[in-house]
Amino acid sequence: MKMVSGYTPNEGTILPQNLQIWSRKLQQDIELPEPSGEMVVYAEPAKRTGTTLFVNGNAIHSRYDPRKEASGLVEKLLRGKNNKNIILIGFGNGDLARAISEQHPGGNLIVIEPSGDVLACSLREIDQRELLEKITLLTNSSTDNSLDELTAVIGGKNEIEKADVIVAPFVRKYAPQETEELERRLRNLTRNQNQRYRILVVGPVYGGSLPIAGYVVNALNKLGHRVEYLDNSVFAEGLNHLEAITPNRQHESQLKSGFTNLLAETVTAKALAMRAQIVFFMAQSPATPEVLKELKFIGIPSAFWFVEDGRLMEYGLKIAPYFDVFFHIQKGWFEEELKRAGANVVHYLPLAADPDVHKPIDLSEIEKREFGSDLSHLGAGYFNRRHFFLSLLDYNFKLWGNDWQEVGALRQVLQRKGERIATEEVVKIFNATKININLHSSTYVEGVDPNGDFVNPRTFELAASGAFQLVDERLLLSEMFDTTSELATFRDVRSCRDQINYFLNHPEERQRFTQAAQQRVLEEHTYVHRMVEAIKVITEHVTPAFPETQLNTIGALLEEAADEPELATFLESLGPHDQVVTLEGIVTAIEEDEGELDDQKAIFLMMKELNDWAAEKGITTA
């Protein structure tokens, strides 16, 4: 590893003492680098405790209490991680590394700081001696050499493959490219990220989890897994037909039960046809105890993501024991209920956003007039919303969504007579509205539920869209967002109106909140983040069926192309041997290349066209 050099420690400062301990820990002399000239880094005492670092005038930690901020991050970053070795990308002011070492006693924490400027400032201005005794600190002056030294420090290739990789949120602010490259290389070295699985995702017939199923499929595809989606929404019309056949509740229940059993049997058929290694069920998808027992007998592990309120949807407790892993969005009491019900492995997995869908968009003037307003709410007509929104009718307010029959005075603000809104238009509404009112649903209170815990998907989707929102207070919300700088909250009608009046008159504040919330979602709350965690939890507790399939790296493809020199030359041009490639990625590289179109490139372009045609026609290779 190339050592940093250049700084001359000043006598009487903390820097020589920090360097002494760091050098002794690595058993080599270490100096700090000359300033790069690319950034200005300085430190200031925080208002309460600790020290905040600034890069080019922007704080990369909390200005008020960075130590508390770090403590709040630890639970989220360590969730689902229980390996002895943890690799943290980003040192910063040291608070996050300190918090992780306290929560991970007896473990091995290796920290890599991509920026020599940030590291130099941190060691000059902050007493890190106690922390440097507990951790292994490396620099990232050369990614390849850093990984070589990391392998030696951690105890060899076998140990690094079992390490958990964590990225500090702040490091992406000042070293995004270096962090992305380092993270990619580290992920390729770790065990779970070096494997892809054949995963069958089972969607519901209808309901709120239907779009979430699509986001899950998209995320798993991005992670390199081979995914098949069992789309049960095509049977929605058939289910409606069954409901209309008879007014007799018993007969209707029997018909629905037979219908559900039929759909559940298709899961087994599809899983065997594609040799699925994992079957991932979404809430409301057809899953019966008989089929789940059949999957277990075959040896195919099953997981379920229950994205609903356990207080209302009691079927979750009944079905949970039949799954190998049960993911949920509520903590504490619900986890205990699941365990008492006999669930095998339960794991808290909150909802998220899909940045490919939920994103800022430019609107035409016509769209701004159609979808825009000072206030809006998009969602179903639950009991509490029907009461609460009566207090907002004196504002420029638009109400969007379905199930708003017989709403009385709310009819004057209800848009499109309560039609269901397509996702594309949902995002337009988010972007066009000055203040999106995000009131979580409830069937048993008239306003804000004081015991509401789970955080709905709208919270993440609005934030990812760069849209400002007022969200009702939730017990778990502060674990995911800063409610003083990222999301504004309300607890009742009065505080909601106070917040509306303030933020309508302070557009610059709305902009500050939306930018911070969007950054938080992109760093921590996408469906890719959730699926990384979900697959890790699943594979830690159960063994996927059938042999694993390694990710397609350039090196692996070169081995197969050993007898094809022209193909090998083309593959070499795509990047380093450990880089994971997909057909889409290869085609993108060809399209961006200004060179001539040779036979190798033409073959890949033809493969992409054939693949797209097969997908359009519903032809699979499973």
N, C-alpha and C positions, 0 to 999 in steps of 0.2 A: 504494500500500500504506500502511495506517495505521501510523505509527511508534509504538513503545511509549515511554512516558515516565513520569517520576515519581521515580526514584531519583537521589540526589545522591551521586556517587562520593566516597569518603573519600580524602584525600591519603595517600600512602604505601601504598595497596593496589594490587592488580593490575588492578582494574576499569577505571580510566581508560586504562590502556595497551591493554587488550582493546578497549574502546570506540573508541579512536582508530584502531586498525587496521580494525575492523569498519566504522566510518564512512567511512574512506578507500576501502575496497573497494567499498562501495555508493554512494560519492560523495554522501553526504547525512549530516546530523547524526542521531545516534541516541542515545536515552536509554532507560533501563530503566523498566518499569512499577511502579506502586505494588503491593504485595502484594494478591492477589485476596481473601485471607481464606478461600479455599476449601480450601487445602492448606498444610501446613507443610513446607518444603523446607530441608534442611541437608546439609552435606558433612562427611565424616570420612575421614582417611587410611586406605587399605586396609592389611591386615596385611602384604602383601608390597610391591607397587608400585602407584602411582596413587591416585586418590581415588574414593570411592564416594558417590553421592548417595542421600539418603533422602527419601521422600515419605510424610508422615503416619506416620513411624516405620518404614516398610518400605524395605529396600534395593532399589534398582532396578538395581543392578549387583552383581557379585561383591564380597563383603566381603573376600575374600582377595587376589585378583589380577584386577582388572577389565580390565587391559590384555591379559592372557592370554585372558580370556574373549572380549574383542572380536576378538582374532586368530583364535580358534577359530570365531567366527561368520562371518568374512569369506568363507571358501571356500564355505560353504553359501549365503550370500546372493548371492554373485557368480556362482554356478554357472549356466551357460547364458546369461550376460549379457556381451555384448561391445560394446555401443554406447559411443560417446564420452561421451554425457551420462548421468549417473546422478543420480536424485533420491532422496535419503534422507529419510524422514519420521522425525524423532527425533534430537535432538542429545545430550541427556543430559549426561554428563561429557565428551563429545567423543572418547572412546577409539574408538568404532566408526567415526566419521567419519575419524579419523586413520588407522585400519587400512585403511579402504577407499581413501583417497587414496594410501597407500603401495603397495597392490596394484593400483592403477589409475593408474599414472603417465601423464601426458600427457592424461588425461581431464578432464572438467568435472564436478565434484561439487557439487551444490546441496543444501543441507540445510535442511529446514523444521522448526522446533521449535514444536509446537502449544501448549505451556505457557509463558507468560511467567514464571511463578514458577520453573520448573525452569531456564529459560535464565538468569534473573537470578542464581540461586545459582551456576550453573556459571561465569558470567563474573566473579562476585565472588570466588570461592574458588580457581579454577584458572587457571593461566597458559595461555591459549589463543592467544597471539599467533602462534606459528609455524603453527598449524593454520588460523587465520583468514586468513593470507596465501595458503593453498592452496585454500580452499573458498569458496563463496558461501553465506552464512548468511542465512536469511529467517525471519521470525516468521509466525505464523498468526492474527494478531488479527482478520483478516477473510478467510475462505476465498476469496471471489470476488476480492478485491484481491490476495491472495497469488498466485493463479493468473495474474492479469494481469501482475504484476511478474515472476513466474517466466518467463512467455512472453518478456518483454523481455530478461531476464537470459540466458536460454538461447539466444537468437538467432532468435526467431520461431516461428510455429506449426509450420512444417515440421520444425524441430529438436526441439521438444517431443514431436512425434508419434513420434520415433525414440528417445526416452529410455527408459531402464530405471528402473522404480520399485521401491524397496526400502523396507520398513517395519522399523525397528528393533524387536526383540521387546519391549524395555523400555517403549517409548512407550505400548503398549496398557495398561500397568498403571495409569498415572495420567491418561491422556487418551484413553480408548477411543472415545468418541463423536466427538470432534474428529478423531481419527486415521482412523476408519472413513469419515467424510464426505470428508476430504481424499484418502484413498486412492481412494475411489470416483470422485471427480472427476478425479484424475490418471489413473486407469486408463482412463477414457473418452476422455482426450486422447491416450493412446499408441496407436501404430499397431496392434499385435497385439490389444489389448483392444478396439479399435473395430470389429473384424470378427468375425463368427461364421462357422462353416464347417459344411457338411453332412458329417458324419463317420459312417462305418460301422464299428462295433466288432464284431469277429468273436470270439465266445467259443469255448471248448473244449467237447468232448463231456462230459468229466468232469475231475476233478482239482482240485488246490489253487488253480489260477488261476480256477476257475469263479466263486466268490464275488467275487474281485477284479475280474473283468470287470463285474459288476453295480455295484461301487463306482465304477469308471471311468465307466460310463454316467451314473451319478448326478452325478458331478463335472462332466462335460462339459455335462450339462443345466443345472446350476447356473450355469455360465459363459456360458450363452446360446447354445450351439451347438445345431444341429439334429441329433439323434443317432438313428440306427437301430441296433438290436442284433440281430445274427444269432445267435440262441440255438441252439446245436448240442446242448445238453444233452437236447433232445427225442429225439435219436438214440441216447442211451446204451443203451436197451433193445435197439435193433437191433444195436448193436455187441456187446453181450453174447450175443445170439443167434448172431452169426457165430462168436464164439469157441467156442461150444458145439457147432457143427456137426461139426467134425472134430478128432481128436487129432493129425492130421498137421501139424507145425509149418510146413512149406512151404506147404501149402494154406491154413492159417490166415493166414499172412503175405500170400498173394496176395489173399485175400478182404478183409483189412483195407486193403490198398493200394488196391484198387478202390473200397472204401467211402470212404476218405479223398479219393481223386480226385474222386468224385462230390460230396462236401461242399465241396471246394475250388472246384469249378465254380460252386456256388451263390453264392460270394463275388462273382465277376464279374457274374453275373446281377443280384444285389441292388445292387451298386455302380452299375451302369448304370441300373437302374430308378429309383434315388433320385438319380442324378447326384451321386454321392459325390465330394467334393473331397479327402478323405483316407480311407484304409482303415487302421484301427488293429487289429492282430492281438494277441491275448493268447497267452501261452505255452500250448502244447498245442492251439492251435486249428488247424483244417485249412488248411494253407498248403503248396502245392506249387510247385516252381520254374516249372512251366509256367504256372500261374495268375498268379504274381508277374510273370513276363515279359509276360503278357497285360495286366496292369494297367499296367505300365510303357509298353507299346506304346500303350495307350489314352491315357496321360498322367495316370493317377490315382496319386499317390504312396502308398507303403505304409510303415507303421512297425510294429515288433514290440517288445513288452515281454516280455523273457525274465526271468521272476521265479523262476528256478531256479538250482541250484548247477551251475556250468559244469563242475565236476570229475566230476559224475555224469551229467549230461544232455548228451552230446556232440552231439546233434542241433542244438544252438544254433549251433555253429561251422559246421555244414554248411549251414544254411539262411540264416545271417546275410548272406552276399554278395548275396542276391537282394532284400533290402529296401533302401529308400532310407535309412531311419534305423532303427538297432537299439539299443534301450534295454536296459540290464542292471543287475544289483544287486551286481556285484563289480568292484573296481577293480584297477589295476596289471596283474598277470599276465594276467587274463582279457581286459582291453582289448587288450593286446599280441597275445594269441592271436587275437582277433577281427580285428585289423588284418592279421595274417599270413594269416588265412583269406580275406582279400579283402573284408571288410565295408566298406561305403561310409562311413557316418557312424555312429560309436558314441558313446553318451552314458550316463553313470552316472545312474540314476534309482532311488533306493531305494524300498522299499514304504512304506505309510502306513496310516491308519485313516479310517473314515467316521464322523464324529461323529453322523450321523443314526441309525446302527446301534449303534456302540460308544460307550456312554454310561452314566453311573451310573443305576441304576434302584432303585425301592423294591420290596422283596420282602415277600411275606406270610410269616407264621411257618411255614406249610407248606412254602413254597419254600426258606426258609432251612434247614429240616431236610433237605429232599431234596437240595439242591445244595450246602449248606455243609459245610465241614470246615476243619481247621487248614491242611492242605496239599492241593493238587490239581495235576494236570497234565492238559491237554487236548491231544490230538494222536495221531498214528498211532504204531503200535508199531515204531519203528525199532530197529536193532541196539543202538545205544548206550543208548537209554532202557530197554531190557529189562534191561541189566546195571546201570545206574546206580540205578534206582528200587528194586532189591532192598535197597539200603542205607537206605531210608527207611520200611520197613514197620513200624517201631516207633512211628511217628507216626500221628496221626489223618489218614490219607492216602486220597484218592479219585482213581482213575485213570479218565479219560474218553476216548472216542474209539474208532476202529476199527482193524482190522489188528493185533489183539492175540491171535491164535490161539496156542495152545500156549505160554502164558506162565508155566506152573508156579506158583510162589508168588505171583506178582502177581495171580493170579486172585482172591485174597481181597479185593483193593482195586479190581478192575475193575468199573465200573458198567455196568449194562444189558447185560451180556454182550458188550461191545465194539461196541454199535450206533453208527452215525454220529449225531452230535448236531446238531440244527437250530441255526441261527444265533441265534435268539431265546433258546434255552436256553443256548447258549454264553455269552452276555452275563450270564445269570443266574448261571452257575457262576463267572464272573469276579468278580461282585459279592458272591457269598455266601462266597467263600473268603478266609481270612485271608492266606495266602501262596500265590500262584500260582507253581509251579515252571515256568520257561520254559527248557527244555533244547532247544537246536537239534538237529535231526536229523543223524545220521551213520550211514553203513553200514560204516565202517572203523575206528572207535575205540570203546572201551568206555565212554567218559564224555564229557568236554568235549574238543572238537576244538581243539588248540592253534593250529591254522592257520585256524580258522573265521573267515570275513570277512563274508559277507552277513548282514543283520539280517532275521529273519523277520517276517511280518505280525503274529504274536501279540504281539510287543514293542510295537508301536504300538497294537494293539487293546486290550490290557490297560491301557496307560497312558490311552488315551482313555476307557475305561470307569471310570476312577477306582479301579482295582483295584491292589493291591500285588503286585509280582512280584519274584522272584529270577531273574535271567537269567545264563546262562553267559557268560563273557568272550568278546567278539568283537573282531576287529581294527578294525572300522569303527564300533563302538558309541559310542565316546567322541566321534565327530564329530557325533552326533545327540542324545546325552543326556549330562548330567553324571552320572557314575557315583559321585559322592560325595553328591549331594543329590536326584537324580531317580530313578535306577535302582540297586538294589543288585545286585551281581554275585557269582559264585562261579567258581572255577577247577578244583575237584575235589570229591570227596565230603566230605572233611573241612571245607573252607571252606564248603560248602553247609550242612552240619549246624550249623556255628558261626553262620552267618547266620540259619538257621531259629530256633535257640535264642534268639538275641538279639532278633530282631524279634517272635517270639511273646510275649516278655516286655516289649516296648516298643511298644504300640499307637499311642502318640502319634507315634513316629518313623515308623511305617508311614503314618500319615495325612499327615505332612509330605512324605514321598516321593511319595505318590500325587497330592497336589495339585500339586506341582511338575512331575511327569511329565505330568499331564493338560494343564497349561497349555502345556508345551513342544509337545505334539502339536497342540493347537489353533492355536498360533502358527506352526508350521513343518512339521508332518508329516501333513497331511490329503491326501486324493486330489485335492482342489481345487488345493492347492499343486503336486502332482505334474503335474496336467494343464495348469496354466498353463505350467509349465516345458516339458512335452512339446510342446505346440502351438507354443510359441515356438521351440524347437529345430527342429521340423519345418519351420515356415514360413521359418526363416532359411536352410535348406539346399535346400529344394525348393519349387516353386510349386504350390499346390493347384490341382486341376483345376476347370474351369468358373469363371465369375465369382463373386467373393465376394459375400456378402449382409451388408449392414450391420446392426448391432444395432438393435433397435427402441427408439429413444429417443422421449421425449415430443415433442421438437421435430420428428423425422421424421414421426411420426404426425399432428402438427398440420398439416404441409404437405399431407398427403393428405386431411385433413379440412377444407380451406379453404372448401369449399362447404357444409359442414354445421356451422352456428354452434352448435347445441345440443351436438353431439359435441365440437366444439372447446372449448367451455366446460367440459365434463366432463373432457377430457384435461388442460386447464390446471390443474384442481384437484388433479391427481395429484402434482405436484411440479415441479422445475426442468426446463427443456427438455433438458438433457443426461442426465437420469436414464433408465436402461434399464428398460423395463417388460416384463413377461410377462403372459399371460392369467391365470395363477395370482395374480400380484401385484395385478392390477386387481381381481380378484374379492375378494381379501383386503381391499383398500381399501374396496370397496363394503360388505362385511360389517361392517367396523369403523366405517363412517360411520353416525351416528345420524339422518341426514336422511331425507327421503322417498325412496321407490323410484320413480324416473321411468323413462321409456322407454329412455334410454341405459343406465342401470344394468341394467335388465331384460334388454336384449339381450346384454350381456356375461355375465350369469348364465346365460342360455340357451345361449350359446356354450360356456361351461365344462361344462355338463351334457352337451351334445352331444359335446364333445371326450372327456369321461370315458367316455361310452357307446361311442364309436368305439374307444377304447383297450381297453376291456373286451372288445369283440367282435373285436379284432385287425384293425380297419379302419384303414389308414394313408392319408395324403395324399401319399405320396412319388411 
